[in-house]
Each structure stands twice: as structure tokens, then as C-alpha cells.
Amino acid sequence: MKNKILTCLLFTFTLISCSAKKLPVKTITITRADGSTITVEAELAIKPEERNFGFMERKKIPDGTGMLFIFESDQILSFWMKNTPHPLSIAYIDSKGVIKNIYDMTPFSLSSISSTVSVRYALEVPQGWFKKNNIQEGDSISLDFK
């Protein structure tokens, strides 16, 4: 019983600490097919607990900002919007930095949005930001955040 309580408290503390502070931020450059570029200020979600929590509970995500989820290996990625009130768009990105898929996601939805191929990264931004900035599948991101 004591171990269950300690585990529950540790899990709760992890969730609270992830939601209370921003993650490290890096400027990510996106290069469009025509060679033009745009940047986004992205929080880096590297640790499993950071990736699991993401933008949950955040009510406002400013335009020009986002969160880059970094995984250790290529895989089919799947995200949902549980406990996420702000509408988001997600780009799935391969290990070379090429955007493979872009999807819009619905706040609080428990439906999984999966990549169509194995990818290494996912970039979440306020919904519509990719479209508004003419960012499409096939465009690429800089990988100098490593």
C-alpha cells in the first residue's frame, strides 16, 4: 500500500512539474520547397515524461511557437489531444528533417493521429500555423537543435 501511494505521488509530482515549467527552447528553421525559410521557437520534449505530457493543460500557445518531440529512433508515431485545450497542428518529420505528414488535431480528442511512415520527430504548433505559413509535406527542418 505504501509503495502504491509513493508511486502515485511521484507520478502526480511529475505531471505537475512538467505542466508548471516550460521546456528548453530552440529556434527551429523550416525550409520550404522554394528555398525560403521561416522559424518557430520550439520547446524541446526529449525525456519520456516531457513527451508524454507535451502541451497538456496549456490554454494558450502563441503563434510562432511550438513543441518539438524528439525520439531516440525512427518509428510510427501516434499522438492524441487528451487534456489539451488548445487546437494544434502536428508535422511528423523523418530522421533527415523532411516533413512527411501534417495534420490538424481537435482539442481534448482521444483519437490517435499517426504518422504514415517511420519518423523521428513531431512538431506541434497552433492549429493552422503550417497552412498560414505555406509549410507543406516535403519541406524540411534544421536539425541543429541536437
TAUR-V701823 format. One record per pair of residues at least 12 apart in sequence whose ideal C-beta (glycine too) atoms are under 7 Angstrom apart, sorted by sequence separation. I is the first residue (numbers start at 0). J is the second residue. If there is no record, write none. Layout:
i=[I:I]
j=[J:J]
//
This chain:
i=[26:27:54:53:88:89:26:27:88:100:76:88:89:99:100:24:25:88:99:24:87:99:24:25:50:86:122:23:86:99:22:23:86:21:22:73:85:22:44:84:40:44:83:84:89:91:103:39:40:41:42:43:44:45:80:83:39:41:44:60:80:93:94:39:41:43:55:56:58:59:80:92:93:22:55:58:80:91:92:55:57:80:81:92:101:54:79:92:79:91:92:17:54:79:90:17:79:89:90:54:79:89:18:77:78:89:13:17:77:101:77:87:88:100:18:76:87:99:14:18:75:76:87:88:98:75:87:88:90:98:27:85:86:88:97:98:88:98:75:76:97:74:78:96:73:96:73:76:96:73:96:92:70:70:69:68:67:68:67:65:66:65:65:62:60:62:54:53:67:41:39:37:43:31:31:32:29:32:32:31:30:29:30:29:28:27:28:27:27:25]
j=[38:39:66:66:101:102:40:41:102:114:91:103:104:114:115:40:41:104:115:41:104:116:42:43:68:104:140:42:105:118:42:43:106:42:43:94:106:44:66:106:63:67:106:107:112:114:126:63:64:65:66:67:68:69:104:107:64:66:69:85:105:118:119:65:67:69:81:82:84:85:106:118:119:49:82:85:107:118:119:83:85:108:109:120:129:83:108:121:109:121:122:48:85:110:121:49:111:121:122:87:112:122:52:111:112:123:48:52:112:136:113:123:124:136:55:113:124:136:52:56:113:114:125:126:136:114:126:127:129:137:67:125:126:128:137:138:129:139:117:118:139:117:121:139:117:140:118:121:141:119:142:140:119:120:120:120:120:121:122:122:123:123:124:125:125:128:123:123:144:122:124:132:144:133:134:135:134:137:138:138:138:138:139:140:140:140:141:141:144:144]
//
